[in-house]
């Protein structure tokens, strides 16, 4: 995961060198992911954080988007501590509308998602299982660019990918809602 974040940061430095030709955003995401309670039981409401990145050449109609998200929850059931973690690498496109004479920018996006899930139970012993799968993601949101470069906004998204944990197929995607805070160039 750290290598992915470092790659995104390096890519942003390169893009920033061509800022006259390109525009984009790097936003931090802080929110919640809701998973299917039939698949995740009491561990279905995760705190979530991530980095949302998009960039485009100024003449392009849509931006290239790469988002990295991690969510986790810990619950105790019948004396067993359960740790549930999901992570997503979402790649695709994002359409951002520039509103004339306004700092408001609504957007929609979507594409492919690589979603990983890890479930661990601890009591007298520890058991764990993990899996990953390719699925889809969609998002919509709005942000305000304050002072030419500071973004503040809301992001809503949906992701879907089926994984197998402990021999049971389940959904590792879900609905996501959060605040974004970041940089616009």
Backbone as CSV, one residue per row, in Angstrom:
resi,resn,N_x,N_y,N_z,CA_x,CA_y,CA_z,C_x,C_y,C_z
1,UNK,0.821,-1.185,0.000,0.000,0.000,0.000,0.871,1.257,0.000
2,UNK,1.970,1.255,0.787,2.846,2.424,0.844,3.470,2.702,-0.513
3,UNK,3.814,1.640,-1.261,4.385,1.819,-2.596,3.390,2.502,-3.520
4,UNK,2.096,2.146,-3.388,1.072,2.775,-4.217,0.964,4.260,-3.924
5,UNK,0.974,4.614,-2.661,0.868,6.021,-2.283,2.097,6.789,-2.751
6,UNK,3.287,6.212,-2.596,4.506,6.872,-3.071,4.489,7.040,-4.586
7,UNK,3.965,6.057,-5.311,3.865,6.168,-6.768,2.940,7.309,-7.169
8,UNK,1.819,7.442,-6.459,0.879,8.533,-6.746,1.539,9.876,-6.478
9,UNK,2.257,10.008,-5.371,2.930,11.266,-5.042,3.977,11.603,-6.099
10,UNK,4.770,10.631,-6.532,5.772,10.867,-7.569,5.103,11.308,-8.873
11,UNK,4.017,10.648,-9.213,3.283,11.006,-10.422,2.786,12.443,-10.346
12,UNK,2.340,12.868,-9.171,1.847,14.232,-9.004,2.947,15.262,-9.189
13,UNK,4.153,14.968,-8.722,5.279,15.889,-8.936,5.562,16.046,-10.424
14,UNK,5.505,14.942,-11.157,5.737,14.997,-12.600,4.639,15.813,-13.277
15,UNK,3.392,15.550,-12.912,2.277,16.287,-13.506,2.367,17.770,-13.164
16,UNK,2.740,18.079,-11.932,2.832,19.475,-11.514,3.869,20.233,-12.351
17,UNK,4.892,19.544,-12.846,5.888,20.183,-13.704,5.257,20.650,-15.018
18,UNK,4.137,20.031,-15.391,3.417,20.409,-16.604,2.076,21.070,-16.260
19,UNK,2.029,21.829,-15.175,0.785,22.402,-14.662,0.090,23.314,-15.659
20,UNK,0.829,23.923,-16.582,0.182,24.774,-17.580,-0.684,23.956,-18.523
21,UNK,-0.287,22.714,-18.782,-1.017,21.845,-19.699,-2.032,20.949,-18.986
22,UNK,-1.817,20.691,-17.697,-2.651,19.748,-16.960,-3.354,20.428,-15.786
23,UNK,-4.459,19.826,-15.392,-5.171,20.243,-14.194,-5.540,18.972,-13.424
24,UNK,-5.729,19.087,-12.131,-6.081,17.903,-11.359,-6.299,18.199,-9.893
25,UNK,-6.492,17.126,-9.148,-6.799,17.210,-7.730,-6.172,16.048,-6.983
26,UNK,-5.727,16.319,-5.782,-5.339,15.293,-4.829,-6.147,15.585,-3.572
27,UNK,-7.039,14.664,-3.212,-7.912,14.869,-2.060,-7.787,13.711,-1.077
28,UNK,-7.764,14.042,0.189,-7.824,13.029,1.232,-9.284,12.797,1.566
29,UNK,-9.636,11.535,1.777,-11.006,11.112,2.046,-11.071,10.584,3.472
30,UNK,-12.070,11.010,4.231,-12.309,10.495,5.574,-13.802,10.278,5.723
31,UNK,-14.200,9.013,5.945,-15.628,8.737,6.011,-15.945,7.361,6.536
32,UNK,-16.994,6.790,5.974,-17.488,5.499,6.427,-17.858,4.641,5.228
33,UNK,-17.604,3.334,5.356,-18.010,2.355,4.357,-19.010,1.412,5.007
34,UNK,-20.152,1.227,4.362,-21.172,0.295,4.851,-21.175,-0.932,3.957
35,UNK,-20.964,-2.091,4.581,-20.941,-3.365,3.865,-22.238,-4.121,4.130
36,UNK,-22.491,-5.157,3.360,-23.684,-5.981,3.517,-23.637,-6.704,4.860
37,UNK,-24.624,-6.463,5.718,-24.622,-7.077,7.053,-24.814,-8.589,6.978
38,UNK,-25.421,-9.112,5.908,-25.544,-10.558,5.748,-24.177,-11.208,5.570
39,UNK,-23.224,-10.476,4.978,-21.880,-10.994,4.741,-20.915,-10.669,5.874
40,UNK,-21.089,-9.521,6.535,-20.102,-9.042,7.501,-20.611,-9.000,8.944
41,UNK,-21.874,-9.326,9.176,-22.416,-9.338,10.534,-22.269,-7.993,11.216
42,UNK,-21.837,-8.022,12.465,-21.693,-6.790,13.243,-20.540,-5.917,12.756
43,UNK,-19.642,-6.462,11.938,-18.488,-5.702,11.427,-18.798,-5.093,10.059
44,UNK,-20.021,-4.574,9.888,-20.438,-4.069,8.583,-20.337,-2.551,8.432
45,UNK,-19.955,-1.836,9.480,-19.798,-0.374,9.411,-18.343,-0.035,9.697
46,UNK,-17.606,0.333,8.655,-16.166,0.579,8.765,-15.853,2.066,8.728
47,UNK,-14.892,2.487,9.537,-14.281,3.784,9.333,-13.387,3.662,8.110
48,UNK,-13.289,4.736,7.321,-12.552,4.635,6.065,-11.744,5.903,5.810
49,UNK,-10.552,5.716,5.234,-9.748,6.855,4.793,-9.122,6.493,3.451
50,UNK,-8.677,7.521,2.731,-8.077,7.249,1.433,-7.546,8.499,0.766
51,UNK,-7.066,8.296,-0.450,-6.550,9.374,-1.292,-7.248,9.259,-2.640
52,UNK,-7.841,10.361,-3.101,-8.521,10.414,-4.389,-7.712,11.331,-5.303
53,UNK,-7.290,10.823,-6.446,-6.439,11.588,-7.363,-7.076,11.588,-8.747
54,UNK,-7.106,12.754,-9.376,-7.522,12.828,-10.774,-6.693,13.892,-11.475
55,UNK,-6.476,13.694,-12.779,-5.747,14.668,-13.579,-6.167,14.521,-15.030
56,UNK,-5.973,15.600,-15.763,-6.273,15.582,-17.190,-5.525,16.702,-17.886
57,UNK,-5.339,16.516,-19.172,-4.869,17.612,-19.986,-6.054,18.570,-20.102
58,UNK,-5.809,19.846,-20.098,-6.897,20.834,-20.045,-7.921,20.654,-21.160
59,UNK,-7.528,20.096,-22.297,-8.457,19.929,-23.420,-9.295,18.644,-23.330
60,UNK,-8.986,17.729,-22.415,-9.725,16.474,-22.311,-11.096,16.698,-21.676
61,UNK,-12.105,15.925,-22.075,-13.436,16.078,-21.474,-13.559,15.416,-20.091
62,UNK,-12.729,14.419,-19.803,-12.775,13.726,-18.507,-11.356,13.582,-17.954
63,UNK,-11.283,13.379,-16.661,-10.001,13.174,-15.983,-9.754,11.687,-15.769
64,UNK,-8.507,11.313,-15.707,-8.121,9.972,-15.279,-8.167,9.978,-13.754
65,UNK,-8.764,8.954,-13.165,-8.926,8.899,-11.711,-8.289,7.636,-11.147
66,UNK,-7.548,7.812,-10.062,-7.008,6.691,-9.291,-7.278,6.992,-7.820
67,UNK,-8.050,6.138,-7.185,-8.422,6.319,-5.783,-7.960,5.105,-4.985
68,UNK,-7.420,5.345,-3.801,-6.977,4.281,-2.906,-7.714,4.467,-1.580
69,UNK,-8.443,3.442,-1.146,-9.258,3.518,0.063,-9.003,2.309,0.954
70,UNK,-9.012,2.541,2.265,-8.862,1.468,3.248,-9.935,1.663,4.317
71,UNK,-10.609,0.564,4.673,-11.632,0.621,5.717,-11.406,-0.497,6.722
72,UNK,-11.846,-0.270,7.962,-11.652,-1.284,8.999,-12.699,-1.153,10.096
73,UNK,-12.955,-2.276,10.748,-13.844,-2.318,11.904,-13.381,-3.453,12.814
74,UNK,-13.557,-3.277,14.107,-13.257,-4.322,15.082,-14.460,-4.466,15.998
75,UNK,-14.958,-5.681,16.124,-16.097,-5.973,16.992,-15.781,-7.212,17.819
76,UNK,-16.519,-7.396,18.897,-16.394,-8.595,19.723,-17.741,-9.300,19.742
77,UNK,-17.733,-10.575,19.363,-18.937,-11.401,19.377,-18.637,-12.700,20.100
78,UNK,-19.390,-13.001,21.145,-19.235,-14.236,21.921,-17.800,-14.444,22.379
79,UNK,-17.134,-13.369,22.802,-15.769,-13.447,23.300,-14.691,-13.504,22.232
80,UNK,-15.071,-13.438,20.960,-14.116,-13.474,19.854,-13.965,-12.058,19.303
81,UNK,-12.730,-11.584,19.237,-12.457,-10.275,18.640,-12.324,-10.470,17.138
82,UNK,-13.127,-9.730,16.389,-13.146,-9.857,14.930,-12.629,-8.556,14.326
83,UNK,-11.578,-8.675,13.512,-11.044,-7.543,12.759,-11.416,-7.735,11.295
84,UNK,-12.087,-6.740,10.723,-12.482,-6.776,9.315,-11.842,-5.585,8.611
85,UNK,-11.150,-5.851,7.517,-10.445,-4.799,6.774,-10.725,-4.983,5.290
86,UNK,-10.999,-3.883,4.606,-11.069,-3.912,3.146,-10.172,-2.807,2.604
87,UNK,-9.666,-3.014,1.404,-8.919,-1.963,0.714,-9.317,-1.988,-0.753
88,UNK,-9.256,-0.821,-1.366,-9.650,-0.698,-2.762,-8.651,0.161,-3.518
89,UNK,-8.338,-0.260,-4.718,-7.632,0.577,-5.677,-8.594,0.728,-6.842
90,UNK,-9.092,1.948,-7.016,-10.079,2.227,-8.056,-9.420,3.014,-9.176
91,UNK,-9.571,2.533,-10.389,-9.046,3.242,-11.552,-10.152,3.462,-12.563
92,UNK,-10.172,4.631,-13.172,-11.212,4.912,-14.157,-11.166,6.353,-14.604
93,UNK,-12.344,6.923,-14.803,-12.451,8.308,-15.245,-13.382,9.084,-14.309
94,UNK,-13.191,10.401,-14.306,-14.040,11.281,-13.506,-14.358,12.517,-14.338
95,UNK,-15.632,12.847,-14.443,-16.073,14.064,-15.124,-16.329,15.123,-14.056
96,UNK,-15.595,16.231,-14.164,-15.732,17.342,-13.221,-16.253,18.541,-14.004
97,UNK,-17.355,19.105,-13.537,-17.917,20.270,-14.201,-17.386,21.539,-13.559
98,UNK,-16.955,22.456,-14.389,-16.517,23.776,-13.950,-17.732,24.694,-14.040
99,UNK,-18.206,25.212,-12.920,-19.358,26.106,-12.889,-18.855,27.528,-13.086
100,UNK,-19.390,28.221,-14.085,-18.945,29.571,-14.417,-19.104,30.511,-13.223
101,UNK,-18.055,31.296,-12.975,-18.025,32.293,-11.895,-18.303,31.682,-10.518
102,UNK,-17.848,30.443,-10.312,-18.075,29.775,-9.032,-16.884,28.874,-8.716
103,UNK,-16.678,28.635,-7.452,-15.633,27.705,-7.022,-16.195,26.304,-6.777
104,UNK,-17.479,26.107,-7.091,-18.149,24.821,-6.891,-17.886,23.919,-8.093
105,UNK,-17.537,22.652,-7.814,-17.248,21.679,-8.876,-17.943,20.343,-8.562
106,UNK,-19.087,20.067,-9.178,-19.702,18.739,-9.029,-18.998,17.733,-9.945
107,UNK,-19.070,16.449,-9.598,-18.402,15.425,-10.407,-19.094,14.078,-10.292
108,UNK,-18.824,13.232,-11.289,-19.203,11.820,-11.266,-18.012,11.034,-11.801
109,UNK,-17.927,9.765,-11.428,-16.827,8.947,-11.907,-17.159,7.476,-11.832
110,UNK,-16.268,6.676,-12.385,-16.461,5.236,-12.321,-15.354,4.495,-13.031
111,UNK,-15.333,3.191,-12.809,-14.322,2.367,-13.452,-14.191,1.010,-12.788
112,UNK,-12.991,0.446,-12.901,-12.692,-0.865,-12.319,-12.085,-0.717,-10.933
113,UNK,-12.358,-1.696,-10.087,-11.850,-1.689,-8.715,-11.173,-3.016,-8.406
114,UNK,-10.012,-2.930,-7.782,-9.379,-4.106,-7.196,-9.662,-4.005,-5.701
115,UNK,-10.491,-4.906,-5.195,-10.937,-4.849,-3.801,-10.398,-6.061,-3.051
116,UNK,-9.766,-5.791,-1.915,-9.233,-6.841,-1.052,-9.989,-6.836,0.268
117,UNK,-10.126,-8.016,0.852,-10.790,-8.146,2.145,-9.979,-9.086,3.023
118,UNK,-9.934,-8.781,4.305,-9.212,-9.589,5.287,-10.096,-9.695,6.522
119,UNK,-10.313,-10.896,6.986,-11.135,-11.144,8.166,-10.330,-11.992,9.137
120,UNK,-10.216,-11.523,10.371,-9.433,-12.232,11.384,-10.253,-12.349,12.663
121,UNK,-10.213,-13.524,13.273,-10.859,-13.763,14.552,-9.824,-14.175,15.585
122,UNK,-9.873,-13.521,16.780,-8.907,-13.823,17.845,-9.657,-14.171,19.127
123,UNK,-9.263,-15.280,19.700,-9.747,-15.694,21.014,-8.588,-16.433,21.660
124,UNK,-8.703,-17.733,21.827,-7.581,-18.530,22.323,-6.541,-18.733,21.221
125,UNK,-7.020,-18.764,19.985,-6.152,-18.852,18.815,-6.582,-17.778,17.825
126,UNK,-5.804,-17.616,16.786,-6.139,-16.634,15.754,-6.358,-17.364,14.434
127,UNK,-7.462,-17.036,13.773,-7.728,-17.548,12.439,-7.968,-16.349,11.529
128,UNK,-7.494,-16.453,10.297,-7.710,-15.351,9.367,-7.800,-15.881,7.946
129,UNK,-8.414,-15.079,7.111,-8.507,-15.399,5.696,-8.579,-14.084,4.938
130,UNK,-8.076,-14.100,3.709,-8.142,-12.898,2.881,-8.349,-13.308,1.431
131,UNK,-8.862,-12.380,0.661,-9.102,-12.610,-0.754,-9.188,-11.247,-1.435
132,UNK,-9.052,-11.243,-2.754,-9.257,-10.021,-3.515,-9.940,-10.373,-4.821
133,UNK,-10.550,-9.346,-5.409,-11.319,-9.561,-6.622,-11.424,-8.255,-7.388
134,UNK,-11.680,-8.369,-8.666,-11.903,-7.188,-9.493,-13.401,-6.946,-9.599
135,UNK,-13.774,-5.678,-9.460,-15.173,-5.293,-9.536,-15.307,-3.920,-10.168
136,UNK,-16.311,-3.185,-9.720,-16.588,-1.852,-10.263,-16.715,-0.833,-9.134
137,UNK,-16.605,0.437,-9.497,-16.876,1.531,-8.568,-17.538,2.673,-9.329
138,UNK,-18.374,3.408,-8.632,-19.028,4.611,-9.138,-18.956,5.646,-8.029
139,UNK,-18.784,6.925,-8.395,-18.840,7.943,-7.360,-19.431,9.229,-7.897
140,UNK,-19.890,10.045,-6.972,-20.420,11.373,-7.275,-20.087,12.248,-6.077
141,UNK,-19.926,13.513,-6.332,-19.632,14.415,-5.232,-19.586,15.846,-5.682
142,UNK,-19.154,16.656,-4.751,-19.025,18.079,-5.015,-17.918,18.616,-4.122
143,UNK,-17.155,19.540,-4.653,-16.161,20.203,-3.819,-16.083,21.671,-4.181
144,UNK,-15.616,22.426,-3.227,-15.413,23.845,-3.381,-13.915,24.086,-3.354
145,UNK,-13.435,24.833,-4.334,-12.025,25.191,-4.353,-11.910,26.594,-3.769
146,UNK,-11.293,26.679,-2.626,-11.145,27.943,-1.912,-9.748,28.492,-2.166
147,UNK,-9.649,29.765,-2.513,-8.341,30.381,-2.706,-7.525,29.760,-3.822
148,UNK,-8.121,29.328,-4.900,-7.481,28.771,-6.089,-6.962,27.344,-5.944
149,UNK,-6.680,26.849,-4.740,-6.023,25.548,-4.658,-6.522,24.622,-3.553
150,UNK,-7.303,25.088,-2.602,-7.708,24.284,-1.450,-9.105,23.713,-1.681
151,UNK,-9.233,22.370,-1.735,-10.517,21.704,-1.952,-11.153,21.282,-0.629
152,UNK,-12.469,21.434,-0.557,-13.269,20.968,0.573,-14.572,20.458,-0.010
153,UNK,-14.968,19.211,0.312,-16.186,18.692,-0.294,-16.690,17.394,0.281
154,UNK,-17.622,16.800,-0.455,-18.284,15.548,-0.074,-18.154,14.556,-1.214
155,UNK,-17.941,13.292,-0.885,-17.842,12.231,-1.876,-18.749,11.086,-1.465
156,UNK,-19.571,10.615,-2.402,-20.413,9.434,-2.209,-20.011,8.431,-3.274
157,UNK,-19.897,7.165,-2.892,-19.486,6.167,-3.870,-20.086,4.814,-3.547
158,UNK,-20.035,3.954,-4.563,-20.497,2.584,-4.453,-19.458,1.699,-5.124
159,UNK,-19.146,0.583,-4.500,-18.222,-0.373,-5.104,-18.790,-1.774,-4.942
160,UNK,-18.360,-2.669,-5.846,-18.900,-4.025,-5.836,-17.831,-5.000,-6.314
161,UNK,-17.557,-6.024,-5.516,-16.664,-7.116,-5.894,-16.900,-8.269,-4.913
162,UNK,-16.988,-9.477,-5.422,-17.240,-10.642,-4.575,-15.923,-11.313,-4.192
163,UNK,-15.788,-11.627,-2.899,-14.618,-12.332,-2.386,-15.083,-13.593,-1.668
164,UNK,-14.133,-14.498,-1.424,-14.427,-15.718,-0.674,-13.569,-15.736,0.573
165,UNK,-14.227,-15.711,1.745,-13.537,-15.759,3.035,-14.058,-16.951,3.822
166,UNK,-13.155,-17.798,4.275,-13.509,-19.009,5.022,-14.514,-19.868,4.254
167,UNK,-14.337,-19.926,2.919,-15.191,-20.768,2.085,-16.555,-20.204,1.770
168,UNK,-16.824,-18.950,2.153,-18.129,-18.336,1.922,-17.955,-17.128,1.001
169,UNK,-18.764,-17.091,-0.074,-18.735,-15.948,-0.984,-19.496,-14.785,-0.363
170,UNK,-18.917,-13.584,-0.484,-19.564,-12.396,0.059,-19.121,-11.149,-0.682
171,UNK,-19.804,-10.083,-0.431,-19.555,-8.804,-1.076,-18.552,-7.989,-0.258
172,UNK,-17.458,-7.565,-0.895,-16.447,-6.745,-0.204,-16.589,-5.267,-0.528
173,UNK,-17.402,-4.937,-1.514,-17.687,-3.537,-1.810,-18.812,-3.050,-0.916
174,UNK,-19.222,-1.830,-1.133,-20.314,-1.286,-0.342,-20.573,0.160,-0.708
175,UNK,-21.297,0.837,0.171,-21.539,2.261,-0.023,-20.564,3.035,0.848
176,UNK,-20.067,4.135,0.317,-19.062,4.949,0.992,-19.576,6.382,1.040
177,UNK,-19.335,7.060,2.133,-19.671,8.479,2.237,-18.599,9.151,3.086
178,UNK,-18.135,10.303,2.623,-17.109,10.966,3.402,-16.831,12.385,2.966
179,UNK,-15.981,13.010,3.740,-15.510,14.363,3.466,-14.211,14.290,2.696
180,UNK,-13.984,15.253,1.807,-12.712,15.329,1.121,-12.073,16.690,1.398
181,UNK,-10.771,16.625,1.467,-9.960,17.806,1.753,-8.694,17.670,0.939
182,UNK,-8.362,18.673,0.121,-7.198,18.467,-0.710,-6.720,19.679,-1.475
183,UNK,-6.015,19.375,-2.566,-5.298,20.371,-3.347,-5.726,20.304,-4.810
184,UNK,-5.941,21.469,-5.412,-6.309,21.582,-6.828,-5.215,22.352,-7.547
185,UNK,-4.799,21.864,-8.723,-3.854,22.634,-9.528,-4.398,22.804,-10.926
